[in-house]
């Protein structure tokens, strides 16, 4: 239920809906089927002269998704009574079931390696039934059309009446078959969408402990005095207040105070500035999205142990990452090849339930329900996604190196990949107060897993080599883009790293030089005078 305000406005409450669901656990040419801020000099990769620094990438410039039906949304009307109807929205991913069937053995191995509970046998069984039912529907439609054509000529009354009855029976039978086909298609989609993306052949197989180190940078800061964790530092320097926040909002919320506010703003502005220099378009995104967009990006908004906050009485959710709203910008569009790659850097607040998270390793700012984050997102041609994954991880490493952090980059094993990821790199930084490495960033190549659900395609500039049929266009058929995402700055964990690594024996915190221009020239955080 909502709360009634003094003005009469009803506030919707956030409620975690627990609905049982399957939890889902590609070379860039994968055919898998899914499925800062003042005086910035902006540099964009361009193929034409005098291209504006912020290209106008509007939905109006994208051709309507008229050809094929990659990822569609339909609204079905189901009759409850003679006067009452219920709308049941549906969406379909452009899943290549023939490819799954023809590559069954590889898909089985991939599902097992990723610890997914997807039921491939059921998917193939439903696909076979759907294919057979489609053939029957087409056969009945053909008979109905034949009867309709016969009725166009001169007929004896008895013969016409016979055809009318036959047409009526065929119509009723066709309606029943089409209803069965629609339900079967929905069942097939629901099961098939649990199948995870295929996996890069070089990804280590196994659980998180099987992940391999691809780079180790720097060494731990030498602290020759008793080390404090960020909770103690935040309390001593009057930077963070968890107690007041727990009274106001609950556990895993916090107030930032004094220089910590400047530190968050400085991190955000500095990160945006650095990433924009590399040709990324800045965005501030919506932080409430439709549940279907969350699903199309490969997340389970209403499953058991979901990380997503759903808004009760609506089809909307709070975002857990800007990847979701950025992924939806070009939904159901065909982009010109000349626009690719599209590179975005988005700032947003993020909200996560952190279901199942507990223990000393998750204390303080390390794992919270609400936080600020700067996210990178790329849409590119399929043969370029491996290249852009390397670019994204290089940007992350450059950012963290310039802040003087000691970190390692990991090639994450199959058991730690989310359903959309074909390959994922994590970066873990040394946190002295926790006496361990902690994850601060990740970068994922999702190939066409998300674009097949979101309906994002591009049209190659080359003309089709096949001779077009009469009345048909010679344009090359549209193809699905590949999508990638990477964390440029997850603010709370960066604050953890900076407070713990730059603490001094006298209780001060040194501000890394790159951040100082974005914090009004502040060089250190000193204890407050009593």
Protein Blocks (a to p, Z undefined) as FASTA:
>chain_A
ZZddfkopacdddddddddddddfbdfkbcbdcehkeoiacddddfbehiafbdcddfkl
pccdfbgjfbacddddddfblmbccddddddddddfklmmmmmmmmmmmmmmnopabdfk
lmmmmmmmmmmmmmmmmmmmmmmmmmmmmmmmccdfklmmmmmmmmmmmmmmmmmmmmmm
mmmmmmmmmmmmmpccdddfklccddfklpccfbdehjddddfbdcddfklmmmmnopac
fklmmmmnoghiacdehjlmmmmmmmmmmmmmmmmmnopacddddfbdcfklmmmnopaf
kbghiabdcdehiabdcdfbfklmmmmmmgoiacdfklpccddddddddddekgoiacjk
lgcjlbcfbdcdddddddddfklmmmmmmmmmmmmmmmmmmnopacddddddfklpcfkl
mbdcddddddfklopacdfbdcddekjmmmmmnopacddfbdcfbdcdehiafbdcdddd
ddddddfbdfklmmmmmmmmmpcfkopacddfklmmmngopabdcdddZZ
